[in-house]
Amino acid sequence: MKNFKIILLAAVAGLFLTTCDSGIGGNEFSINIELDGLADGNKLLMQQRTESGYEVIDTAEIFENSFVFQGKLDQPKLVYITSDAYRGAIAIFVEAADIQVIANVDSLANAKVSGSKSHDFFAKTNQQLADFDKIWQEFYFGPYRAMSKEEQALNEGQINMLYDSAQTLKARFLETELFENGHQPATPVLALNNIDAMDIDAIQAIYDNLKPEILDTDDTKLMANRLSIIKRTAIGKPLIDFTQNDTLGNPVTLSEYASEKYVLIDFWAAWCAPCRRENPNVVANYEKFSNKGFTVFGVSFDQKRENWVKAIKDDNLTWEQVSDIQGWSNAAGKLYGIKSIPQNILLDPNGIIIEKNLRGPALGKKLEELLGK
């Protein structure tokens, strides 16, 4: 969307905003942002989520801690205010209104946004989700983190129970709240952001209950695409085939590699610290079960071939590795809807998906169940 018009404040912010308060109607919008802690001259970026990732739709330079975006909207949408000068983003659900934002670069999560009813619903729902997370976070980041390793082992069941309880409450809340608010522009965004937390039938029901004016938005189209991918890659579905090159540039096809074995499709990258921490676990299980009909098929989200090859050697990953060196735009990752790594998918010898995201002890436990100890 390129019809945003940027108006940098050239006078005292309060006086300028007075002139912006009138004339907002139809599909016109104004976002007036006061951002403390950022030096004049730093650029602010306005981004939106697209099918292929996040794209910058406008830029502005800070003047006296303030700036204004004005323009016309063809539909309400979620945008993110970012900058190379700070980490994180200010999420704003924009609609035809005069929207005010007050924030500090040291506490972007506490930004105060007013003037957008769509944003009010978006923020209220996210706050409720955060409250559910406190069920396990207060224990985990408090008493649990202060315990010795031995005490943590004794209390592992409790933290897992608290975490699972929070996720269940979040899922039930989302399934009800989003279903009952099919008229809200923010509903497809919230569904998309939390889609892995909900049951697939509940997500479909939320989508089916969206009002006609919401069905035509870009965010709903992204939700529909994600929903389609989840269905195609659900447990019990056949693999989605693809071919990518190995480290020597030779093409390797998943279906041919996966024939007659249990195969773990392992999505990872050299730059991904959690992936590298998980690699020793995958190596141990490969060494234990490879002679029993199990193998691994690594798919890298790297962009630098030399880093990818070095990580394979350093981590002793002796199974097949492929990549198209496109980072998050990896074609296989898009086929399987991979939005974070590490992630993995376990196929049976017939190429049917039988499990997902087996990490830590869960991987060995599942393989023992299938192949014996």
ChimeraX attribute file (.defattr): number of C-alpha atoms within 10 A of each C-alpha:
attribute: neighborCount
match mode: 1-to-1
recipient: residues
	/A:1	10
	/A:2	8
	/A:3	12
	/A:4	17
	/A:5	15
	/A:6	17
	/A:7	15
	/A:8	16
	/A:9	20
	/A:10	11
	/A:11	12
	/A:12	11
	/A:13	19
	/A:14	10
	/A:15	10
	/A:16	15
	/A:17	20
	/A:18	9
	/A:19	9
	/A:20	16
	/A:21	13
	/A:22	9
	/A:23	12
	/A:24	16
	/A:25	11
	/A:26	10
	/A:27	14
	/A:28	16
	/A:29	24
	/A:30	27
	/A:31	26
	/A:32	24
	/A:33	23
	/A:34	20
	/A:35	20
	/A:36	16
	/A:37	13
	/A:38	20
	/A:39	14
	/A:40	12
	/A:41	12
	/A:42	16
	/A:43	17
	/A:44	19
	/A:45	20
	/A:46	23
	/A:47	20
	/A:48	18
	/A:49	17
	/A:50	12
	/A:51	13
	/A:52	9
	/A:53	11
	/A:54	13
	/A:55	15
	/A:56	16
	/A:57	15
	/A:58	18
	/A:59	18
	/A:60	19
	/A:61	20
	/A:62	22
	/A:63	21
	/A:64	19
	/A:65	20
	/A:66	23
	/A:67	23
	/A:68	23
	/A:69	19
	/A:70	18
	/A:71	17
	/A:72	17
	/A:73	17
	/A:74	12
	/A:75	16
	/A:76	22
	/A:77	20
	/A:78	19
	/A:79	20
	/A:80	20
	/A:81	19
	/A:82	19
	/A:83	19
	/A:84	10
	/A:85	12
	/A:86	14
	/A:87	10
	/A:88	16
	/A:89	18
	/A:90	20
	/A:91	21
	/A:92	26
	/A:93	23
	/A:94	24
	/A:95	25
	/A:96	23
	/A:97	20
	/A:98	22
	/A:99	23
	/A:100	18
	/A:101	18
	/A:102	16
	/A:103	19
	/A:104	16
	/A:105	19
	/A:106	13
	/A:107	12
	/A:108	18
	/A:109	13
	/A:110	12
	/A:111	19
	/A:112	15
	/A:113	21
	/A:114	16
	/A:115	17
	/A:116	21
	/A:117	18
	/A:118	20
	/A:119	24
	/A:120	16
	/A:121	17
	/A:122	21
	/A:123	18
	/A:124	11
	/A:125	19
	/A:126	13
	/A:127	12
	/A:128	13
	/A:129	19
	/A:130	14
	/A:131	14
	/A:132	19
	/A:133	18
	/A:134	15
	/A:135	17
	/A:136	21
	/A:137	17
	/A:138	11
	/A:139	16
	/A:140	20
	/A:141	11
	/A:142	11
	/A:143	10
	/A:144	19
	/A:145	12
	/A:146	12
	/A:147	14
	/A:148	10
	/A:149	11
	/A:150	9
	/A:151	12
	/A:152	17
	/A:153	12
	/A:154	11
	/A:155	14
	/A:156	13
	/A:157	11
	/A:158	16
	/A:159	17
	/A:160	13
	/A:161	13
	/A:162	18
	/A:163	19
	/A:164	14
	/A:165	16
	/A:166	20
	/A:167	19
	/A:168	15
	/A:169	14
	/A:170	20
	/A:171	20
	/A:172	14
	/A:173	17
	/A:174	25
	/A:175	20
	/A:176	12
	/A:177	14
	/A:178	24
	/A:179	21
	/A:180	14
	/A:181	17
	/A:182	21
	/A:183	16
	/A:184	20
	/A:185	29
	/A:186	28
	/A:187	28
	/A:188	28
	/A:189	21
	/A:190	17
	/A:191	23
	/A:192	20
	/A:193	11
	/A:194	15
	/A:195	20
	/A:196	12
	/A:197	17
	/A:198	18
	/A:199	13
	/A:200	15
	/A:201	11
	/A:202	18
	/A:203	25
	/A:204	15
	/A:205	14
	/A:206	22
	/A:207	22
	/A:208	12
	/A:209	17
	/A:210	22
	/A:211	14
	/A:212	10
	/A:213	12
	/A:214	22
	/A:215	20
	/A:216	12
	/A:217	17
	/A:218	18
	/A:219	26
	/A:220	21
	/A:221	16
	/A:222	17
	/A:223	24
	/A:224	18
	/A:225	14
	/A:226	18
	/A:227	19
	/A:228	13
	/A:229	16
	/A:230	17
	/A:231	12
	/A:232	17
	/A:233	19
	/A:234	18
	/A:235	17
	/A:236	14
	/A:237	14
	/A:238	16
	/A:239	22
	/A:240	15
	/A:241	12
	/A:242	13
	/A:243	17
	/A:244	20
	/A:245	16
	/A:246	17
	/A:247	17
	/A:248	9
	/A:249	11
	/A:250	10
	/A:251	14
	/A:252	17
	/A:253	13
	/A:254	19
	/A:255	15
	/A:256	11
	/A:257	14
	/A:258	22
	/A:259	14
	/A:260	15
	/A:261	18
	/A:262	26
	/A:263	25
	/A:264	26
	/A:265	21
	/A:266	23
	/A:267	23
	/A:268	24
	/A:269	25
	/A:270	22
	/A:271	16
	/A:272	14
	/A:273	13
	/A:274	13
	/A:275	17
	/A:276	18
	/A:277	13
	/A:278	14
	/A:279	21
	/A:280	15
	/A:281	15
	/A:282	21
	/A:283	16
	/A:284	12
	/A:285	20
	/A:286	21
	/A:287	12
	/A:288	15
	/A:289	18
	/A:290	16
	/A:291	9
	/A:292	14
	/A:293	14
	/A:294	24
	/A:295	23
	/A:296	26
	/A:297	20
	/A:298	22
	/A:299	24
	/A:300	27
	/A:301	27
	/A:302	23
	/A:303	19
	/A:304	13
	/A:305	15
	/A:306	11
	/A:307	13
	/A:308	23
	/A:309	17
	/A:310	12
	/A:311	16
	/A:312	19
	/A:313	10
	/A:314	10
	/A:315	14
	/A:316	12
	/A:317	18
	/A:318	13
	/A:319	13
	/A:320	14
	/A:321	22
	/A:322	25
	/A:323	27
	/A:324	21
	/A:325	19
	/A:326	13
	/A:327	15
	/A:328	19
	/A:329	16
	/A:330	19
	/A:331	18
	/A:332	21
	/A:333	19
	/A:334	15
	/A:335	15
	/A:336	17
	/A:337	17
	/A:338	17
	/A:339	11
	/A:340	11
	/A:341	19
	/A:342	22
	/A:343	18
	/A:344	22
	/A:345	23
	/A:346	27
	/A:347	26
	/A:348	22
	/A:349	15
	/A:350	14
	/A:351	23
	/A:352	20
	/A:353	22
	/A:354	15
	/A:355	17
	/A:356	17
	/A:357	17
	/A:358	19
	/A:359	15
	/A:360	14
	/A:361	10
	/A:362	11
	/A:363	19
	/A:364	20
	/A:365	15
	/A:366	14
	/A:367	20
	/A:368	14
	/A:369	10
	/A:370	14
	/A:371	13
	/A:372	10
	/A:373	10
